[in-house]
Amino acid sequence: MTLVTITDPRSPASEAYRTLRTNLSFYSLDKPLHTLVVTSPSAGEGKSTTIANLAVTYAQSGRRTILVDCDLRRPDLHELFDLDMTPGLTNLVMEEVSELPLQKTAIDNLWLLSSGTKPPNPADMLGAARMDHIIEQLVERADIVLFDAPPVLAAADAAILGAKADGVLLVIQAGMTRRDHSERARERLEKARVRIVGAALTNAPKDSGIGEYYG
């Protein structure tokens, strides 16, 4: 998992993340997105890489951005940004800490709320009333709050969290994600009355014309 938006900001991949950010902004003109959950149908489809790079582009555009690791089963955003796993979200929910334990990343305008201690009941923790209060606090501190959630078909976490957010972005990997898995994930989210704002395709074949334009 790499932050191409930092290591190679002029690359077609980085431009694709900026385009995704712009598309999300235009999509939500009538109802601006302040909270967005990013998930995928199954594991290994690039959701965490997508949300991390998307967060960087939001921060680079001057927006106060908070990235929250809600994949309480397999958290890894703290490793990507070389920060601590605890204290984090679970410690907040369990009221082991009273203040938001936001960690400043090396990118201006970007903070991380790491996962915290791994809990025995992730879905119950994300569905707790305390979580609503935490989201309210995060929204007060940022222009956009991005939540990395577990795969839809692996656990109920994404649907539970998605119902609390302004929208959900589904990450699908070209050549890997099964069509029936995508359909099942969409149906599961819709049953939870989640607002699906769109899908992002990862690992797509490179367009040679775009590559030549951006050098």
C-alpha positions as CSV (number, residue, x, y, z in Angstrom):
1,M,0.0,0.0,0.0
2,T,1.6,3.3,-1.1
3,L,0.7,7.0,-1.1
4,V,1.4,7.7,-4.7
5,T,-0.2,11.1,-4.3
6,I,2.9,12.0,-2.2
7,T,5.6,9.9,-3.8
8,D,4.6,10.7,-7.4
9,P,2.1,13.6,-7.4
10,R,2.4,14.2,-11.2
11,S,1.5,10.6,-12.1
12,P,-1.7,9.5,-13.8
13,A,-2.6,7.6,-10.7
14,S,-2.4,10.7,-8.6
15,E,-4.4,12.7,-11.1
16,A,-7.0,9.9,-10.9
17,Y,-7.4,10.4,-7.2
18,R,-7.7,14.1,-7.7
19,T,-10.4,13.5,-10.3
20,L,-12.2,11.2,-7.8
21,R,-12.1,14.0,-5.2
22,T,-13.5,16.5,-7.7
23,N,-16.3,14.1,-8.8
24,L,-17.3,13.6,-5.3
25,S,-17.5,17.3,-4.8
26,F,-19.7,17.8,-7.8
27,Y,-21.9,14.9,-7.0
28,S,-22.8,16.4,-3.6
29,L,-23.6,20.0,-4.6
30,D,-27.1,19.7,-3.3
31,K,-26.1,17.8,-0.2
32,P,-22.4,18.3,0.5
33,L,-20.5,15.3,1.8
34,H,-19.0,15.9,5.2
35,T,-18.7,12.3,6.2
36,L,-17.8,9.5,3.7
37,V,-17.3,5.8,4.3
38,V,-15.0,3.9,1.9
39,T,-15.4,0.2,1.6
40,S,-15.3,-2.7,-0.9
41,P,-17.2,-5.9,-1.5
42,S,-14.4,-8.2,-0.4
43,A,-10.9,-8.0,1.1
44,G,-7.8,-7.0,-1.0
45,E,-9.6,-4.7,-3.4
46,G,-7.7,-1.6,-2.5
47,K,-10.1,0.3,-0.3
48,S,-7.5,1.4,2.2
49,T,-5.1,2.6,-0.5
50,T,-7.9,4.5,-2.1
51,I,-9.1,6.2,1.0
52,A,-5.6,7.1,2.1
53,N,-4.7,8.7,-1.2
54,L,-8.1,10.4,-1.4
55,A,-7.5,11.9,2.0
56,V,-4.2,13.3,0.9
57,T,-5.8,15.0,-2.1
58,Y,-8.4,16.5,0.0
59,A,-5.8,17.8,2.4
60,Q,-3.6,19.1,-0.5
61,S,-6.6,21.1,-1.7
62,G,-6.6,23.0,1.5
63,R,-9.5,21.2,3.2
64,R,-9.2,20.1,6.9
65,T,-9.3,16.4,6.5
66,I,-9.7,13.7,9.2
67,L,-9.1,10.0,8.2
68,V,-10.6,7.5,10.6
69,D,-9.5,3.8,10.7
70,C,-12.8,2.0,11.3
71,D,-11.5,-1.4,10.0
72,L,-11.2,-2.5,13.6
73,R,-10.5,-6.1,12.5
74,R,-7.5,-5.4,10.3
75,P,-6.4,-1.8,11.0
76,D,-3.3,-0.6,9.0
77,L,-3.7,3.1,8.3
78,H,-1.5,3.9,11.3
79,E,1.3,1.9,9.7
80,L,0.9,3.7,6.4
81,F,1.4,7.1,8.0
82,D,3.9,5.8,10.6
83,L,1.8,6.7,13.6
84,D,0.5,4.9,16.7
85,M,-2.4,2.5,16.7
86,T,-3.5,3.5,20.2
87,P,-5.1,5.5,21.6
88,G,-7.7,5.7,18.9
89,L,-11.3,5.2,18.0
90,T,-12.1,2.2,20.2
91,N,-10.6,3.9,23.2
92,L,-12.9,6.9,22.6
93,V,-16.0,4.7,22.3
94,M,-15.0,2.9,25.6
95,E,-14.4,6.3,27.1
96,E,-10.9,5.4,28.1
97,V,-9.9,8.9,26.7
98,S,-12.1,12.0,26.7
99,E,-10.4,14.1,24.0
100,L,-10.2,13.2,20.4
101,P,-6.8,11.5,20.0
102,L,-6.1,12.9,16.6
103,Q,-2.6,12.4,15.3
104,K,-1.1,14.9,12.9
105,T,0.3,13.3,9.7
106,A,3.3,14.6,7.7
107,I,0.7,16.1,5.3
108,D,-0.6,19.6,6.0
109,N,-4.4,19.6,6.9
110,L,-4.5,15.8,7.4
111,W,-5.1,14.1,10.7
112,L,-5.6,10.4,11.5
113,L,-7.8,8.9,14.2
114,S,-6.4,5.4,14.3
115,S,-8.3,2.3,15.2
116,G,-7.3,2.0,18.8
117,T,-7.2,-1.3,20.7
118,K,-8.7,-4.2,18.8
119,P,-12.2,-4.9,20.3
120,P,-14.0,-8.3,20.5
121,N,-17.2,-6.8,19.0
122,P,-16.3,-4.3,16.2
123,A,-19.9,-4.1,14.8
124,D,-21.4,-3.4,18.2
125,M,-18.8,-0.7,18.9
126,L,-19.5,1.1,15.5
127,G,-23.2,0.9,16.1
128,A,-23.1,2.4,19.6
129,A,-24.8,5.7,20.4
130,R,-21.4,7.0,21.6
131,M,-20.2,6.7,18.0
132,D,-22.8,9.2,16.8
133,H,-21.3,11.7,19.3
134,I,-17.8,11.0,18.1
135,I,-18.8,11.6,14.5
136,E,-20.4,14.9,15.5
137,Q,-17.1,16.0,17.2
138,L,-15.1,15.0,14.1
139,V,-17.4,17.0,11.8
140,E,-16.9,20.1,14.0
141,R,-13.1,19.8,13.5
142,A,-12.9,19.1,9.8
143,D,-14.2,19.9,6.4
144,I,-14.3,16.3,5.4
145,V,-14.2,13.1,7.5
146,L,-13.3,9.8,5.7
147,F,-13.9,6.5,7.3
148,D,-12.1,3.3,6.2
149,A,-14.6,0.4,6.8
150,P,-14.2,-3.4,6.5
151,P,-15.4,-5.1,3.3
152,V,-19.2,-5.3,3.0
153,L,-19.4,-9.0,2.6
154,A,-17.0,-9.8,5.4
155,A,-18.9,-8.0,8.2
156,A,-21.9,-5.8,9.0
157,D,-19.5,-3.0,10.0
158,A,-19.7,-1.0,6.7
159,A,-23.5,-1.0,6.5
160,I,-23.7,0.0,10.2
161,L,-21.2,2.9,9.7
162,G,-22.6,3.8,6.3
163,A,-26.0,4.5,7.9
164,K,-24.4,7.1,10.1
165,A,-22.5,8.9,7.2
166,D,-23.5,11.2,4.4
167,G,-22.5,8.5,1.8
168,V,-20.6,5.4,0.9
169,L,-18.0,4.9,-1.8
170,L,-17.6,1.3,-3.0
171,V,-14.1,0.3,-4.2
172,I,-13.9,-2.3,-6.9
173,Q,-10.7,-3.8,-8.4
174,A,-10.5,-4.5,-12.1
175,G,-9.7,-8.1,-12.8
176,M,-10.4,-9.2,-9.2
177,T,-13.8,-8.2,-7.9
178,R,-16.5,-10.7,-8.9
179,R,-19.6,-9.3,-10.4
180,D,-21.9,-11.2,-8.1
181,H,-19.9,-9.9,-5.1
182,S,-20.4,-6.3,-6.3
183,E,-24.1,-6.9,-6.7
184,R,-24.4,-8.5,-3.2
185,A,-22.5,-5.6,-1.6
186,R,-24.7,-3.0,-3.3
187,E,-27.9,-4.9,-2.2
188,R,-26.6,-5.2,1.4
189,L,-25.9,-1.5,1.6
190,E,-29.2,-0.5,0.0
191,K,-31.1,-2.7,2.5
192,A,-29.4,-0.8,5.3
193,R,-30.6,2.4,3.6
194,V,-27.1,3.6,2.9
195,R,-26.5,6.4,0.4
196,I,-24.1,4.9,-2.2
197,V,-22.5,7.9,-3.9
198,G,-20.6,5.8,-6.5
199,A,-17.9,3.3,-7.1
200,A,-14.2,3.7,-7.7
201,L,-12.3,1.2,-10.0
202,T,-8.8,0.4,-8.9
203,N,-6.1,-1.5,-10.9
204,A,-7.6,-0.3,-14.2
205,P,-5.4,-0.6,-17.3
206,K,-3.3,2.5,-17.9
207,D,-4.5,4.8,-20.7
208,S,-1.4,5.5,-22.8
209,G,-2.8,8.8,-24.0
210,I,-3.2,10.0,-20.4
211,G,0.2,8.8,-19.5
212,E,1.8,10.7,-22.4
213,Y,-0.1,13.9,-21.4
214,Y,1.2,13.8,-17.8
215,G,4.7,12.7,-18.7
